């Protein structure tokens, strides 16, 4: 992993957080299966899509039982959004109909833009051990939904990090403490941070007032303005496009005595209609029908 020295400690950030956001609600994920029977927890579900625009879905997966993950995700279509797969532990081979292929392993990210369409597979390259990670779906603006598909395989060592005062932040997308992430997007402006906190450590991250934001704790517990967010819980933060909280300028995460690890995710809402049918996310029903037709007739990719 690359390490970038933070411009200042998170307890005294370069851009101070003077009025942090509080927690609007805590969300418990829904156990489910996807692909060829992979067991996972769906944390960000369809009822939250408008509230957390531009994000469409967050799945968390983690098991040391091969039967929970070994069948993987055989060929399946996508159109109209981006998928971001972050592997904490394990090995997954990605292939798609546009000719892209990569091996996702410990600490790596696969960032795929489905655009006008792609057929995609994600299959484990391990028969035992732990497989753990996340898949996040990021919507595309209506003007970008039919762009050519694209793909980027980002190994762990290419994800910038900074460290200070018991805090390590992996900057997958956006910017933290002056450190630019591995990916930037000009329209949705995604922020995707993996925050590791030592016991008692505090992390401050500025957030634009109009951006929607949430935190998912996957180790230990974090405290956000008096609300404890335990492991396997998502905290939807007040503020953002549909729920303005004037004057708020960021978020503070404080770890408990056991330390914590959490994802901090935010972005600029698109304020557009969302029409979804499984792996197709468009703006209208007619566009969805066209996507299904294109898939059925072999014209998706």
C-alpha positions as CSV (number, residue, x, y, z in Angstrom):
1,X,0.0,0.0,0.0
2,X,1.2,3.5,-0.7
3,X,1.3,5.9,2.2
4,X,0.9,9.6,1.8
5,X,1.6,11.9,4.7
6,X,-1.5,13.8,5.7
7,X,-1.1,17.6,5.6
8,X,-2.3,17.8,9.2
9,X,-3.7,15.5,11.9
10,X,-7.4,14.6,11.6
11,X,-8.1,16.2,15.0
12,X,-7.0,19.5,13.4
13,X,-7.8,19.1,9.7
14,X,-6.6,21.5,7.0
15,X,-10.3,22.3,6.3
16,X,-11.9,22.3,9.8
17,X,-15.3,20.7,10.4
18,X,-17.1,23.3,12.6
19,X,-20.6,22.1,12.4
20,X,-20.6,18.3,11.8
21,X,-23.6,16.3,10.6
22,X,-25.6,14.1,12.9
23,X,-27.1,10.7,12.2
24,X,-30.6,10.8,10.6
25,X,-31.2,7.1,11.0
26,X,-29.5,3.7,11.4
27,X,-30.1,1.0,8.8
28,X,-29.8,-2.7,9.3
29,X,-29.0,-4.6,6.1
30,X,-31.1,-7.4,4.6
31,X,-29.6,-10.8,4.3
32,X,-30.1,-12.1,0.7
33,X,-28.5,-14.1,-2.1
34,X,-27.4,-13.0,-5.5
35,X,-25.6,-14.4,-8.5
36,X,-25.4,-18.2,-8.3
37,X,-26.3,-18.2,-4.6
38,X,-23.7,-15.9,-3.1
39,X,-24.7,-14.9,0.4
40,X,-24.5,-11.2,1.2
41,X,-26.1,-8.4,3.1
42,X,-27.9,-5.7,1.1
43,X,-27.4,-2.5,3.1
44,X,-28.5,0.2,0.7
45,X,-31.8,-1.0,-0.8
46,X,-34.1,0.5,-3.4
47,X,-36.3,2.5,-0.9
48,X,-33.1,4.5,0.0
49,X,-32.1,5.3,-3.6
50,X,-33.8,8.7,-3.7
51,X,-32.5,9.6,-0.2
52,X,-28.9,8.7,-1.0
53,X,-28.8,9.8,-4.7
54,X,-26.5,9.2,-6.6
55,X,-26.0,5.8,-4.9
56,X,-28.2,2.9,-5.9
57,X,-27.1,-0.1,-3.8
58,X,-24.4,-1.2,-1.3
59,X,-23.9,-4.9,-0.7
60,X,-21.6,-6.3,2.0
61,X,-20.3,-9.8,1.7
62,X,-18.0,-11.8,4.0
63,X,-17.6,-15.4,4.9
64,X,-15.0,-18.1,5.5
65,X,-17.4,-20.8,4.3
66,X,-16.7,-21.6,0.6
67,X,-20.4,-22.6,0.1
68,X,-21.4,-19.0,0.7
69,X,-19.4,-17.6,-2.2
70,X,-17.8,-20.3,-4.4
71,X,-20.4,-20.1,-7.2
72,X,-19.8,-16.4,-7.7
73,X,-21.7,-14.3,-10.2
74,X,-21.8,-15.9,-13.7
75,X,-22.5,-13.8,-16.8
76,X,-25.1,-11.1,-16.1
77,X,-25.9,-7.7,-17.8
78,X,-25.6,-4.1,-16.7
79,X,-26.7,-0.8,-18.2
80,X,-26.8,2.8,-17.0
81,X,-24.6,3.0,-13.9
82,X,-21.2,2.2,-12.4
83,X,-20.2,-0.7,-10.1
84,X,-17.4,-0.4,-7.6
85,X,-16.2,-3.6,-6.0
86,X,-13.8,-3.2,-3.1
87,X,-12.2,-6.5,-1.9
88,X,-11.0,-6.6,1.7
89,X,-9.9,-10.2,1.5
90,X,-10.1,-12.8,-1.2
91,X,-9.6,-13.2,-5.0
92,X,-12.2,-12.6,-7.7
93,X,-11.7,-12.8,-11.5
94,X,-13.7,-10.2,-13.5
95,X,-14.5,-10.5,-17.2
96,X,-16.9,-8.6,-19.4
97,X,-18.1,-8.6,-23.0
98,X,-16.1,-5.5,-23.8
99,X,-12.9,-7.5,-23.5
100,X,-11.9,-6.3,-20.1
101,X,-10.5,-8.7,-17.5
102,X,-8.8,-8.4,-14.2
103,X,-8.1,-10.2,-10.9
104,X,-9.4,-8.4,-7.8
105,X,-7.5,-9.3,-4.6
106,X,-6.8,-8.1,-1.1
107,X,-7.3,-4.3,-0.9
108,X,-8.0,-3.8,-4.6
109,X,-10.9,-2.1,-6.4
110,X,-12.6,-2.8,-9.6
111,X,-14.4,0.3,-11.0
112,X,-16.7,-0.6,-14.0
113,X,-18.7,1.9,-16.0
114,X,-21.5,-0.2,-17.6
115,X,-22.7,2.7,-19.8
116,X,-24.8,1.5,-22.7
117,X,-24.3,-2.1,-21.7
118,X,-22.0,-4.9,-20.8
119,X,-22.2,-8.6,-19.9
120,X,-20.1,-9.2,-16.8
121,X,-19.0,-12.1,-14.7
122,X,-17.3,-12.2,-11.2
123,X,-16.0,-15.6,-10.2
124,X,-13.9,-16.5,-7.1
125,X,-10.3,-17.7,-7.7
126,X,-10.1,-19.4,-4.3
127,X,-11.6,-22.6,-2.9
128,X,-11.2,-21.8,0.8
129,X,-10.5,-19.0,3.2
130,X,-12.1,-15.7,3.8
131,X,-13.8,-13.7,1.1
132,X,-14.9,-10.2,2.2
133,X,-15.7,-6.9,0.5
134,X,-18.3,-4.6,-0.8
135,X,-20.1,-3.7,-4.0
136,X,-21.4,-0.2,-4.5
137,X,-23.6,1.0,-7.4
138,X,-23.2,4.6,-8.5
139,X,-25.8,6.1,-10.9
140,X,-24.9,7.9,-14.1
141,X,-26.3,11.2,-15.3
142,X,-28.9,10.7,-18.1
143,X,-26.4,12.2,-20.6
144,X,-23.8,9.6,-19.7
145,X,-25.9,6.4,-19.4
146,X,-25.3,5.4,-23.1
147,X,-21.6,6.1,-23.1
148,X,-19.2,3.3,-24.1
149,X,-18.5,0.9,-21.2
150,X,-15.2,1.2,-19.4
151,X,-13.2,-0.6,-16.7
152,X,-10.4,0.0,-14.3
153,X,-8.7,-2.5,-12.1
154,X,-7.0,-0.7,-9.2
155,X,-4.6,-2.9,-7.2
156,X,-4.2,-2.1,-3.5
157,X,-0.8,-0.4,-3.9
158,X,-2.4,2.2,-6.3
159,X,-5.0,3.4,-3.7
160,X,-3.6,6.5,-1.9
161,X,-3.5,6.5,1.9
162,X,-2.7,9.0,4.6
163,X,-2.0,8.3,8.2
164,X,-1.9,10.5,11.3
165,X,-2.8,10.2,15.0
166,X,-4.2,6.7,14.9
167,X,-6.1,7.2,11.7
168,X,-5.4,5.6,8.4
169,X,-7.6,6.6,5.4
170,X,-7.7,4.8,2.1
171,X,-8.9,7.3,-0.5
172,X,-10.6,5.3,-3.2
173,X,-12.5,8.2,-4.7
174,X,-12.7,12.0,-4.1
175,X,-10.3,13.7,-1.7
176,X,-9.4,13.6,1.9
177,X,-6.9,15.9,3.7
178,X,-5.6,17.1,0.4
179,X,-5.0,13.6,-0.9
180,X,-6.7,12.8,-4.2
181,X,-8.3,9.4,-4.5
182,X,-7.6,6.8,-7.2
183,X,-10.8,7.8,-9.0
184,X,-12.5,11.1,-9.7
185,X,-15.9,11.7,-11.4
186,X,-16.9,15.2,-12.5
187,X,-20.7,14.9,-12.2
188,X,-21.5,12.7,-9.2
189,X,-18.3,13.8,-7.4
190,X,-18.1,10.5,-5.4
191,X,-16.3,10.4,-2.1
192,X,-15.3,6.8,-1.1
193,X,-13.1,6.4,2.0
194,X,-12.1,3.4,4.0
195,X,-11.3,4.8,7.4
196,X,-9.3,2.8,10.0
197,X,-9.4,4.1,13.5
198,X,-7.2,3.1,16.5
199,X,-9.0,3.0,19.9
200,X,-10.1,6.5,20.8
201,X,-9.0,8.1,17.5
202,X,-11.1,10.8,15.8
203,X,-11.4,11.5,12.1
204,X,-12.8,14.7,10.5
205,X,-13.9,14.9,6.9
206,X,-15.4,18.0,5.2
207,X,-18.5,17.4,3.1
208,X,-20.3,19.8,0.7
209,X,-23.6,20.9,2.2
210,X,-25.7,19.5,-0.8
211,X,-24.1,16.1,-1.0
212,X,-25.8,13.0,0.4
213,X,-23.6,10.9,2.7
214,X,-23.6,7.7,4.8
215,X,-21.2,5.7,6.9
216,X,-21.1,1.9,7.1
217,X,-19.2,0.4,10.0
218,X,-17.7,-3.0,9.4
219,X,-15.4,-3.4,12.4
220,X,-15.9,-2.2,16.0
221,X,-18.1,0.9,16.4
222,X,-17.9,4.6,15.6
223,X,-19.7,7.4,17.3
224,X,-21.2,10.3,15.3
225,X,-22.5,13.3,17.2
226,X,-23.6,11.1,20.1
227,X,-25.0,8.2,18.1
228,X,-23.1,4.9,18.2
229,X,-22.9,3.1,14.9
230,X,-22.0,-0.5,15.6
231,X,-20.5,-3.0,13.1
232,X,-22.8,-4.1,10.2
233,X,-24.9,-0.9,10.5
234,X,-25.2,2.0,8.1
235,X,-25.7,5.6,9.4
236,X,-27.5,7.9,7.0
237,X,-26.2,11.4,7.8
238,X,-28.5,14.4,7.9
239,X,-28.1,16.9,5.1
240,X,-27.8,16.6,1.4
241,X,-30.1,17.4,-1.5
242,X,-33.4,16.0,-0.2
243,X,-32.8,16.8,3.5
244,X,-30.9,20.1,3.7
245,X,-29.1,20.9,7.0
246,X,-27.9,24.4,6.5
247,X,-24.5,25.2,7.9
248,X,-23.2,21.7,8.3
249,X,-19.8,21.2,6.8
250,X,-18.6,17.7,7.4
251,X,-18.6,14.6,9.7
252,X,-16.7,13.5,12.7
253,X,-16.1,9.8,13.4
254,X,-14.8,8.8,16.8
255,X,-13.7,5.2,17.6
256,X,-14.6,3.3,20.7
257,X,-12.1,1.4,22.9
258,X,-11.7,-1.4,20.4
259,X,-11.0,0.8,17.4
260,X,-13.1,0.7,14.2
261,X,-13.2,0.5,10.5
262,X,-15.8,2.2,8.4
263,X,-16.7,3.3,4.9
264,X,-17.5,6.9,4.4
265,X,-19.4,7.5,1.2
266,X,-20.9,10.7,-0.2
267,X,-21.7,12.3,-3.6
268,X,-23.6,15.0,-5.5
269,X,-27.2,14.0,-6.1
270,X,-28.4,13.8,-9.7
271,X,-32.0,14.8,-9.0
272,X,-33.2,12.6,-11.9
273,X,-35.9,10.0,-12.2
274,X,-34.7,6.4,-11.4
275,X,-36.2,3.6,-13.4
276,X,-34.7,0.2,-12.4
277,X,-35.3,-3.3,-13.5
278,X,-32.7,-5.6,-11.9
279,X,-29.3,-4.8,-13.5
280,X,-30.7,-2.0,-15.7
281,X,-31.0,1.5,-14.3
282,X,-32.4,4.2,-16.6
283,X,-34.6,7.2,-16.3
284,X,-37.8,6.1,-18.0
285,X,-39.9,2.9,-18.4
286,X,-39.4,3.1,-22.2
287,X,-35.6,3.1,-21.7
288,X,-35.9,0.1,-19.5
289,X,-37.9,-1.8,-22.1
290,X,-35.3,-1.0,-24.7
291,X,-32.5,-2.2,-22.4
292,X,-34.3,-5.6,-21.9
293,X,-35.0,-5.9,-25.6
294,X,-31.3,-5.1,-26.4
295,X,-30.2,-7.8,-23.9
296,X,-32.6,-10.4,-25.3
297,X,-31.6,-9.8,-28.9
298,X,-27.8,-9.7,-28.2
299,X,-27.5,-5.9,-28.8
300,X,-26.8,-4.9,-25.2
301,X,-23.0,-4.8,-25.4
